Amino acid sequence: MNHLFSLSRRKMLAALPLALGSGALVAQSAKPLRIVVGVPPGSTSDLIARILSEGMARTLGQPVIVENRPGAMGSLAVNAFLGAPHDGQTLLFAVNGFFAEAPYTIKVAFDPLHDVLPLADLGGNGLVLVTNTDVPVRSLAELVAWIRARPGKVNYGSFSPGSVSHVLGLLLAQTEKLDMTHVGYRGSPPALQDLIGGQLQFMFDAPPTSVPLIRSGKLRALAVTSPNRLSLLPDVPTMAELGYKTMTRTSWLALWTTPDLPVPIQVRLRSAALEAIAAPTAKNRLRELGLEYANGIPMSTEQMVRQLAQDHAAVGETLRSVNYKPE
């Protein structure tokens, strides 16, 4: 792994007095700090980015704006972020899955493990296995039996080909030797619309988009892929509880920078981001959206780097095992 990722806690702590005590760093610029997101306004990630930007603006004492660059599965946002000066004035807000998964699905002009650096962990969650309520099952075991009795006739969706949503379906098919068809979408909303409409029978989806539909009775939740049950769905078992330990998967959101950004500025920005989301109003809003920390506290940059490498390798192993070709 690139030596620029070797950000020891000792270095971070040593840099903290400089980051907090230097007037130049505290008032980094009169210009607005930009947070680039690869989704359109109004989406879940956009909403979270705006919660973050409001808090960071108060802490940093400078304007913080969200810049939407949707398209090309997030590549437009990443390219805009990497093309800006590496001075800490332009940051990226993205889910880990983009860097762990997208390179297997689309051609990217950057190295996902070396050109970007996760700066602040903003929380995450597992995915939820949801079914159309017309599917006559109430448990994962019943779903597996129902699919097995209908070889080649069951469709499952994902919010993007090659994503963790897709990979989990592949793993279920591998584990249970099921014959079913994958249908990939560009985002959760169209996939969920088809799931409710009956064109799909199930999918693995993120809680922010699926939980409201579960609560309204439009979808049924059978399992979650997080290590522990979700606080939003306390009665829904984990995949591990049901015997599918290899299907424990989580997604996490982060604020990203580049590895060449001076450590004192990294510390300052990370501190501002974590302070912003720790504010009671922001914390409650993020909890409502299903964002949690697996161990109760944010991951460090080092932990996120390690986790990203593990996620990237795991996705690649699964896709290669089924001879996956980009759709």
C-alpha positions in Angstrom: 0.0 0.0 0.0 1.2 3.5 -0.8 3.4 5.0 1.9 1.2 8.1 1.9 -1.4 6.0 3.7 0.9 5.3 6.6 -0.7 8.0 8.8 0.3 6.8 12.2 -1.7 8.1 15.2 1.5 9.5 16.6 1.9 11.7 13.6 -1.8 12.8 13.7 -1.5 13.6 17.4 1.8 15.4 16.9 0.1 17.5 14.2 -2.9 18.4 16.3 -1.4 21.4 18.2 -0.2 22.8 14.9 -3.5 22.3 13.3 -5.4 23.9 16.1 -2.9 26.6 17.0 -1.9 27.9 13.6 -3.9 30.9 12.5 -3.2 30.1 8.9 -4.8 26.7 9.2 -7.7 27.8 11.4 -8.6 30.5 8.8 -7.5 28.5 5.8 -9.2 30.6 3.2 -11.9 33.1 2.7 -13.1 31.1 -0.3 -15.9 28.5 0.3 -14.7 25.0 1.0 -16.3 22.7 -1.6 -17.7 19.2 -0.8 -18.2 17.4 -4.1 -20.9 14.7 -4.3 -21.7 12.4 -7.2 -25.4 12.4 -6.7 -28.2 14.9 -7.6 -29.7 17.3 -5.1 -32.4 15.7 -2.9 -30.8 12.2 -2.7 -29.9 10.6 0.6 -26.1 11.3 0.2 -26.8 14.8 -0.8 -28.9 15.4 2.3 -26.2 14.0 4.6 -23.5 16.1 2.8 -25.6 19.2 3.5 -26.0 18.3 7.2 -22.2 17.9 7.3 -21.5 21.2 5.4 -23.6 23.2 7.8 -21.8 21.9 10.8 -18.3 22.3 9.3 -19.1 25.9 8.3 -19.8 26.8 11.9 -16.6 25.0 13.1 -14.3 26.3 10.5 -15.7 29.8 10.3 -15.8 29.8 6.5 -18.5 29.0 3.9 -18.8 25.3 3.0 -20.8 24.5 -0.1 -22.1 21.2 -1.6 -21.4 20.8 -5.3 -23.4 18.1 -7.1 -21.6 16.3 -9.9 -23.9 13.4 -10.7 -23.2 11.0 -13.6 -21.0 8.1 -14.7 -21.6 6.2 -11.5 -19.8 8.9 -9.5 -16.7 9.3 -11.7 -17.6 12.8 -12.7 -17.5 13.8 -9.0 -14.2 12.0 -8.4 -12.6 13.5 -11.4 -13.7 17.0 -10.4 -12.3 16.4 -6.9 -9.0 15.1 -8.1 -8.7 17.8 -10.7 -8.9 20.6 -8.1 -5.8 21.9 -6.3 -4.9 19.5 -3.5 -5.0 22.2 -0.8 -7.9 21.0 1.3 -10.3 23.4 -0.2 -12.1 20.7 -2.2 -13.2 17.5 -0.6 -15.2 14.5 -1.7 -18.2 13.0 0.0 -18.7 9.4 -1.1 -19.6 5.9 0.0 -16.7 3.4 0.3 -18.4 1.2 -2.3 -17.5 3.6 -5.1 -13.8 2.9 -4.6 -14.2 -0.7 -3.6 -16.6 -1.7 -6.4 -16.8 0.8 -9.3 -13.3 -0.1 -10.8 -14.7 -3.6 -11.6 -17.7 -2.2 -13.4 -16.5 1.0 -15.2 -13.2 2.3 -16.5 -11.8 4.8 -14.1 -8.8 7.2 -14.5 -7.5 6.9 -11.0 -6.2 4.3 -8.6 -8.9 3.8 -5.9 -6.4 2.6 -3.3 -3.7 5.2 -3.8 -5.1 8.4 -5.3 -7.7 9.1 -2.6 -7.7 9.0 1.2 -10.7 8.6 3.6 -10.5 11.5 6.0 -13.5 11.2 8.3 -15.8 8.3 8.9 -19.4 9.5 8.8 -21.1 6.2 9.7 -22.5 3.4 7.8 -24.7 0.3 7.9 -25.4 -3.0 6.4 -27.9 -3.6 3.6 -31.4 -4.9 4.1 -32.7 -7.9 2.2 -36.2 -6.8 1.1 -38.9 -8.6 -0.9 -42.1 -7.6 -2.7 -45.0 -8.2 -0.3 -46.6 -10.4 -2.9 -43.8 -12.9 -2.5 -45.3 -15.4 -0.1 -42.4 -15.7 2.3 -41.7 -14.5 5.8 -38.1 -15.6 6.3 -34.9 -16.0 4.4 -35.2 -19.8 4.5 -38.7 -19.6 2.9 -37.3 -17.2 0.2 -34.5 -19.7 -0.7 -37.0 -22.5 -0.9 -39.4 -20.4 -3.0 -36.6 -19.4 -5.5 -35.4 -23.0 -5.7 -38.8 -24.1 -6.7 -38.8 -21.5 -9.6 -35.5 -21.9 -11.4 -34.8 -19.1 -13.8 -38.0 -17.3 -13.0 -37.0 -15.1 -10.1 -35.5 -11.6 -10.7 -33.4 -9.8 -8.1 -32.3 -6.2 -8.4 -29.3 -4.1 -7.3 -28.8 -0.4 -7.1 -25.8 -0.8 -9.5 -24.2 -3.7 -11.4 -21.0 -4.8 -9.6 -22.0 -3.1 -6.4 -22.3 -4.7 -3.0 -26.0 -4.9 -3.6 -25.2 -7.1 -6.7 -22.4 -9.0 -5.0 -24.7 -10.1 -2.1 -27.2 -11.6 -4.6 -24.3 -13.4 -6.3 -23.2 -14.8 -2.9 -26.7 -16.0 -2.1 -27.0 -17.7 -5.4 -23.5 -19.3 -5.0 -24.2 -20.5 -1.4 -27.6 -22.0 -2.1 -27.0 -22.9 -5.8 -29.9 -20.8 -7.0 -30.9 -20.1 -10.6 -32.1 -16.5 -10.7 -31.6 -13.4 -12.8 -29.9 -10.2 -11.8 -31.3 -6.8 -13.0 -29.0 -3.8 -12.4 -30.2 -0.3 -12.0 -28.7 3.2 -11.6 -29.6 3.9 -8.0 -32.1 2.5 -5.5 -35.2 4.5 -6.4 -35.9 2.9 -9.8 -35.0 -0.6 -8.5 -37.3 -0.2 -5.5 -40.1 1.0 -7.8 -39.8 -2.1 -9.8 -39.6 -4.3 -6.7 -42.8 -2.8 -5.4 -44.4 -3.2 -8.9 -43.5 -6.9 -9.1 -40.9 -6.8 -11.8 -38.4 -7.8 -9.2 -38.9 -10.3 -6.3 -36.1 -9.1 -3.9 -33.0 -7.0 -3.6 -30.4 -6.0 -1.1 -30.8 -2.2 -0.4 -29.5 0.5 1.9 -31.6 1.3 4.9 -32.2 5.0 4.1 -34.2 4.2 1.1 -35.7 0.8 2.1 -36.7 1.4 5.7 -39.5 4.0 5.0 -41.0 1.5 2.5 -40.7 -1.3 5.0 -42.5 0.8 7.7 -45.2 1.7 5.2 -45.9 -1.9 4.4 -44.8 -1.8 0.8 -41.7 -4.0 1.3 -40.9 -6.9 3.7 -37.5 -7.1 5.4 -36.0 -10.6 5.9 -32.4 -10.0 7.0 -29.7 -7.4 7.3 -26.0 -7.8 6.3 -24.5 -5.8 9.2 -22.6 -7.5 12.0 -25.3 -6.6 14.4 -29.0 -5.9 14.1 -29.9 -2.4 13.0 -31.5 -0.1 15.6 -34.0 0.9 12.9 -35.0 -2.8 12.4 -34.4 -4.5 15.7 -36.6 -7.5 14.9 -34.9 -8.3 11.6 -32.1 -10.9 12.0 -28.6 -10.6 10.6 -27.4 -12.8 7.8 -24.8 -14.2 10.2 -27.6 -15.2 12.6 -29.2 -17.1 9.8 -26.1 -19.0 9.0 -24.7 -16.8 6.2 -21.6 -15.5 7.9 -19.7 -14.8 4.7 -22.5 -12.4 3.7 -21.8 -9.9 6.4 -21.2 -6.6 4.5 -21.4 -3.0 5.4 -21.2 0.3 3.5 -19.8 3.4 5.1 -19.8 7.1 4.1 -16.7 9.2 4.4 -15.3 12.6 3.6 -12.3 12.0 1.3 -9.2 14.0 0.5 -5.9 13.2 -1.3 -2.9 11.5 0.4 -0.6 14.5 -0.4 -2.6 16.9 1.7 -0.4 18.1 4.6 -1.2 16.1 7.8 -2.1 19.3 9.9 -4.8 20.2 7.4 -6.1 16.6 7.4 -6.3 16.7 11.2 -8.1 20.1 11.1 -10.7 19.0 8.5 -11.3 15.6 10.1 -11.9 17.2 13.5 -14.3 19.7 12.0 -16.3 17.0 10.2 -16.5 14.7 13.2 -17.6 17.7 15.4 -20.2 18.6 12.8 -21.9 15.2 12.9 -21.6 14.8 16.6 -23.9 17.8 17.2 -27.2 16.6 18.7 -29.4 17.7 15.8 -27.1 16.2 13.2 -26.5 13.0 15.2 -30.3 12.4 15.5 -30.9 13.1 11.8 -28.2 10.7 10.7 -29.5 8.0 13.1 -33.0 8.5 11.5 -31.3 7.8 8.1 -29.8 4.6 9.5 -26.2 5.7 9.8 -24.4 4.0 12.7 -20.8 3.2 13.8 -20.1 -0.5 14.0 -18.1 -0.2 17.2 -19.8 2.9 18.5 -17.0 5.3 17.4 -15.7 6.5 14.0 -13.0 4.5 12.3 -9.6 6.2 12.1 -8.1 7.0 8.7 -5.8 4.0 9.1 -8.8 1.7 9.8 -10.7 3.1 6.8 -7.7 2.5 4.5 -7.4 -1.1 5.7 -11.2 -1.7 5.4 -11.3 -0.2 1.9 -8.5 -2.6 0.7 -10.4 -5.5 2.3 -13.7 -4.5 0.7 -12.0 -4.0 -2.7 -10.4 -7.5 -2.6 -13.6 -9.2 -1.4 -15.7 -7.7 -4.2 -13.1 -8.7 -6.8 -12.9 -12.2 -5.5 -16.7 -12.7 -5.7 -17.0 -11.1 -9.2 -14.1 -13.2 -10.5 -15.6 -16.4 -9.1 -18.7 -16.0 -11.3 -16.8 -14.7 -14.3 -18.5 -11.4 -14.0 -18.5 -9.1 -17.0 -19.6 -5.5 -16.8 -23.2 -5.1 -18.0 
